[in-house]
Amino acid sequence: MFVGDAAIGVPLDGGFVMCDVRSYEAMAMFELSEEEREMLGARFADLENSFAALEPIDTDGVKPLVTVLDLHSVLREDIAGKPFTREEILANAPEQSDGYFQVPGTLE
């Protein structure tokens, strides 16, 4: 499966190069054996070939989709309202001190 010198980046079947596998390996911060690199290079090349099969499809004028489902936002409009005063907010506080919420200490 592995063809050529990895440092030069000779294409595998489908055009994927071994140096791409090495760069992904470095980004993921793990080490692969040479056998694993060859196997992943071949799988990446297969994936790349799958996408290449879509190239001839004419998509001019087709609007991009975020989802294929007919969804709409269930959230209300974000409308600014009257802000609460400090006194209104602190009225619900179990304890307060100098205009702030009083909470139990977490550090000793």
C-alpha atoms as one frame of an Amber mdcrd trajectory, in Angstrom:
protein
   0.000   0.000   0.000   2.776   2.460   0.832   4.462   3.835  -2.248   7.608
   5.931  -2.281   9.461   7.921   0.339   7.266   9.355   3.128   9.449  12.454
   3.440   8.913  13.303  -0.230   5.191  12.634  -0.054   4.688  10.310  -3.000
   0.971   9.695  -3.510  -0.670   6.496  -2.354  -3.456   5.014  -4.463  -5.988
   7.824  -4.847  -3.576  10.698  -4.339  -3.240  10.730  -0.551   0.365  11.145
   0.572   2.098   9.546   3.545   3.329  12.937   4.798  -0.368  13.820   5.311
  -0.706  10.807   7.616   2.383  11.928   9.515   1.037  15.480   9.894  -2.291
  14.164  11.242  -0.349  11.911  13.562   1.593  14.923  14.868  -1.556  17.030
  15.303  -3.224  14.249  17.295  -0.025  13.866  19.354   0.312  10.108  19.097
   2.684   7.736  17.409   1.743   5.137  14.833   3.717   2.183  13.638   4.693
   2.121   9.983   2.046  -0.569   9.407  -0.641   1.650  10.980   0.472   4.616
   8.860   0.159   2.522   5.703  -3.280   1.256   6.722  -4.532   4.765   7.563
  -3.018   6.199   4.381  -4.946   3.640   2.345  -8.166   4.364   4.262  -7.706
   8.122   3.821  -7.111   7.568   0.099 -10.338   5.517  -0.113 -12.220   8.329
   1.629 -10.701  10.900  -0.689 -11.758   8.777  -3.689 -15.312   8.640  -2.324
 -15.464  12.436  -2.314 -13.903  12.600  -5.769 -16.914  10.674  -7.080 -19.059
  13.684  -6.117 -16.995  16.160  -8.152 -18.957  15.764 -11.430 -22.258  16.697
  -9.748 -23.419  20.193 -10.751 -24.297  22.106  -7.578 -24.527  25.582  -9.111
 -27.583  27.373  -7.777 -28.122  24.867  -4.961 -28.480  26.549  -1.576 -26.274
  25.029   1.135 -28.085  23.223   3.926 -27.268  23.320   7.599 -29.519  20.315
   8.163 -31.700  18.136   5.979 -34.474  18.331   8.579 -37.196  20.973   8.368
 -36.368  22.709  11.636 -37.242  26.135  12.899 -36.091  27.984  15.971 -38.196
  27.256  19.038 -36.509  30.041  20.963 -38.256  33.336  21.539 -36.924  36.539
  20.086 -34.190  38.088  22.193 -35.921  41.286  23.226 -34.351  43.574  25.812
 -36.628  44.209  28.742 -36.554  46.267  31.900 -33.457  45.282  33.889 -33.888
  44.225  37.501 -32.603  46.502  40.222 -30.050  45.259  42.730 -32.718  45.360
  45.434 -35.132  43.218  43.374 -32.436  40.617  42.778 -31.178  40.543  46.347
 -34.760  40.281  47.662 -34.617  36.553  46.792 -31.174  35.962  48.295 -31.155
  33.796  51.433 -28.263  35.922  52.737 -26.682  39.156  51.557 -23.873  41.405
  52.668 -23.115  44.972  51.531 -25.335  44.648  48.436 -23.917  41.279  47.321
 -25.007  37.647  47.650 -23.538  36.030  50.752 -22.454  32.447  50.076 -20.681
  29.899  52.247 -16.903  29.954  51.924 -15.312  27.172  49.884 -11.774  27.590
  51.155 -10.612  27.502  54.729
